[in-house]
């Protein structure tokens, strides 16, 4: 009986190790792919941070704050800006990461052929209709962006543009609530801190 139990435990251990290996393999492949595609890009903050920091942070928030342990969602988070902001094609994503990841990346990507204001309005309109995975990626993405707009904004953005961005981000997130309570609370906390920061800046200017 003891030998049989040990055999079962060994089998379970090997299965877990194999699953972990497969998960890490695809994750590292996505990280390498995204880093290569974004290698010449920088964030718009004063420090001109490497762009790859952003998708890494989005995935990190999903995992550590949202408790999102869904491999497809984490991989898509790492890749979420590649089609929108690099020369990556949908076929590149499909061939390297599969149809489920491609579908999710497309779901959270803006159509860059449209004017900017139309793209922003589309995010507000479409946010209630996104899949659960896409809503969670949107939440993590907006958390990162709201924080950066408050604490590491683009040099050329006046205060009013930053205030307007926060209002727009709020409207997008309001349309997808009910999907992940910890992420939503973290967004609300981040937004409150960002608004307080901008209010202080506004008072200092007067």
C-alpha positions in Angstrom: 0.0 0.0 0.0 2.8 2.4 0.9 4.6 1.7 -2.4 1.4 2.4 -4.3 0.9 5.7 -2.5 4.5 6.7 -3.2 3.9 5.9 -6.9 0.9 8.1 -7.0 2.7 10.9 -5.3 5.6 10.6 -7.7 3.2 10.6 -10.6 1.5 13.7 -9.3 4.8 15.4 -8.7 6.0 14.7 -12.3 2.7 16.0 -13.7 3.0 19.2 -11.7 6.6 19.6 -12.8 5.6 19.0 -16.4 2.8 21.6 -16.2 5.1 24.1 -14.6 7.7 23.6 -17.2 5.1 24.1 -20.0 3.7 27.2 -18.4 7.1 28.7 -17.9 8.2 27.9 -21.4 5.3 29.7 -23.0 5.6 32.6 -20.5 9.3 33.1 -21.2 8.7 32.8 -24.9 6.1 35.5 -24.7 8.3 37.7 -22.5 11.2 37.3 -25.0 8.9 38.0 -28.0 7.4 41.1 -26.4 10.8 42.4 -25.3 12.1 42.0 -28.9 9.1 43.8 -30.4 9.2 46.7 -28.0 13.0 46.9 -27.8 13.2 50.3 -29.5 10.2 51.8 -27.7 10.2 53.9 -24.6 7.4 55.0 -22.3 6.5 58.7 -22.4 7.6 59.4 -18.9 10.5 61.8 -18.0 12.8 58.9 -17.5 11.9 57.3 -20.9 11.5 53.9 -19.2 11.8 50.9 -21.4 8.4 50.0 -22.8 8.6 46.4 -21.9 8.3 47.4 -18.2 4.6 48.2 -18.9 3.4 44.8 -20.1 5.4 43.1 -17.4 3.7 45.3 -14.8 0.3 44.6 -16.2 0.9 40.8 -15.9 2.4 41.3 -12.4 -0.8 43.1 -11.3 -3.0 40.4 -12.7 -1.1 37.7 -10.9 -0.3 39.4 -7.5 -3.3 41.7 -7.0 -6.0 40.0 -9.1 -5.2 36.4 -8.4 -5.4 35.7 -12.1 -3.5 32.5 -12.6 -4.9 31.9 -16.1 -2.0 31.1 -18.4 -3.8 32.5 -21.5 -4.6 35.8 -19.7 -1.0 36.3 -18.4 0.5 35.5 -21.8 -1.9 37.9 -23.5 -1.1 40.6 -20.9 2.6 40.3 -21.8 1.7 40.6 -25.5 -1.2 43.1 -25.2 0.4 46.0 -27.0 2.4 44.1 -29.7 -0.2 44.2 -32.4 -1.3 47.7 -31.6 2.1 49.3 -31.2 4.6 47.2 -33.1 4.9 45.5 -36.5 3.5 42.2 -35.0 0.8 40.7 -37.1 -2.1 38.6 -35.9 -0.6 35.6 -37.7 2.7 36.1 -35.7 0.7 35.7 -32.4 -1.4 32.8 -33.7 1.7 30.8 -34.9 3.7 31.4 -31.7 1.0 31.4 -29.0 -2.2 30.0 -30.4 -5.6 31.1 -31.3 -6.9 31.7 -27.8 -4.1 34.2 -27.0 -4.5 35.9 -30.4 -8.3 36.3 -29.8 -7.6 37.9 -26.4 -4.8 40.2 -27.7 -7.1 41.4 -30.5 -9.9 42.0 -28.0 -7.8 44.5 -26.0 -6.1 46.1 -29.0 -7.3 49.5 -30.4 -7.8 49.8 -34.2 -5.0 52.3 -35.0 -6.6 53.1 -38.4 -9.3 55.1 -36.5 -8.8 58.6 -35.1 -7.6 58.8 -31.5 -10.8 60.2 -30.1 -12.9 57.5 -31.8 -10.6 54.8 -30.4 -11.0 56.2 -26.9 -14.8 56.4 -27.3 -14.8 52.8 -28.6 -13.1 51.6 -25.4 -15.9 53.2 -23.3 -18.6 51.7 -25.5 -17.1 48.2 -25.8 -15.8 47.7 -22.2 -19.1 46.1 -20.9 -19.0 43.6 -23.8 -15.4 42.3 -23.3 -14.7 38.7 -22.2 -13.8 38.2 -18.5 -10.2 37.7 -19.4 -10.1 40.9 -21.5 -11.8 42.9 -18.7 -9.2 41.9 -16.2 -6.3 42.8 -18.6 -8.0 46.2 -19.2 -8.2 46.8 -15.4 -4.6 46.0 -14.9 -3.6 48.1 -17.9 -5.6 51.1 -16.7 -4.2 50.8 -13.1 -0.7 51.1 -14.6 -1.6 54.0 -16.8 -3.5 56.0 -14.1 -0.5 55.6 -11.8 1.9 56.8 -14.4 -0.3 59.8 -15.5 -0.2 61.0 -11.9 3.4 60.2 -10.9 5.4 59.9 -14.1 3.5 61.8 -16.8 4.7 62.7 -20.3 6.6 65.9 -20.1 4.4 67.7 -22.7 1.1 66.8 -21.0 -0.6 69.8 -19.3 -2.5 69.2 -16.1 -5.9 69.4 -17.7 -5.0 66.7 -20.2 -3.9 64.4 -17.3 -7.2 65.2 -15.5 -9.2 64.4 -18.6 -7.3 61.1 -19.0 -8.3 60.0 -15.5 -11.9 60.8 -16.2 -11.8 58.7 -19.4 -10.1 55.8 -17.7 -12.8 55.9 -15.0 -15.5 55.7 -17.7 -13.8 52.7 -19.3 -13.5 50.8 -16.0 -17.0 51.6 -14.9 -18.3 49.7 -17.9 -16.6 46.4 -16.9 -17.1 46.2 -13.1 -18.1 42.9 -11.5 -15.3 40.9 -13.0 -12.5 41.0 -10.3 -13.1 42.7 -6.9 -9.5 42.9 -5.8 -8.4 44.5 -9.2 -11.4 46.9 -9.1 -10.5 48.0 -5.5 -6.9 48.5 -6.5 -8.0 50.6 -9.4 -10.2 52.7 -7.2 -7.4 53.2 -4.7 -5.0 54.1 -7.5 -7.5 56.5 -9.0 -8.1 58.2 -5.7 -4.4 58.7 -5.1 -3.9 60.0 -8.6 -6.8 62.5 -8.3 -5.4 63.7 -5.0 -2.0 64.1 -6.6 -3.3 66.2 -9.5 -5.5 68.3 -7.1 -2.4 69.1 -5.1 -0.5 70.1 -8.3 -3.5 72.3 -9.3 -3.5 74.0 -5.9 0.3 74.6 -6.1 -0.2 76.3 -9.5 -2.8 78.8 -8.2 
